[in-house]
Amino acid sequence: MIKKLREDELLTQKELCKKIGMWQGELSKYENDKMSPSINTLEKILKAMGYKLLINVGENDEWRKIIRVEACF
C-alpha cells in the first residue's frame, strides 16, 4: 500500500524519506512487506503524502484491518 501511494504521488523513496526523516532501507522494508510499521510510523508516512489513517475498532475492542486511507486535500 505504501509503495503504491508513494508512486501515485510521484515521490521517490529518497524524497519521502527526506520528508519524514527515515532511512531509505527502512521504508523499503515496509514497502516490500519485510517489516511492518507501527501505527504511529504509518500515520507519519501517510501524512507526509497528504493522507490520513482511519482505523476501525471492532467488537470487544479487537483491532480490525485498516479499512481506508483518505486524501487530506
C-alpha angles and dihedrals in degrees: 000000000000093000093049093050092046092051091046087056090050092238126144120222088250093054094048092046091052090052094052102030097243133139113254091230091058093051090048090055091052092048093049095045093244090122134017120228120228115252089256092052093046090050090051092050093048094045090054088058095047099261133115129213119239117192127191118213111210132211117305089019092285112152116241127200119285103273105192145008114205129199114242095209 
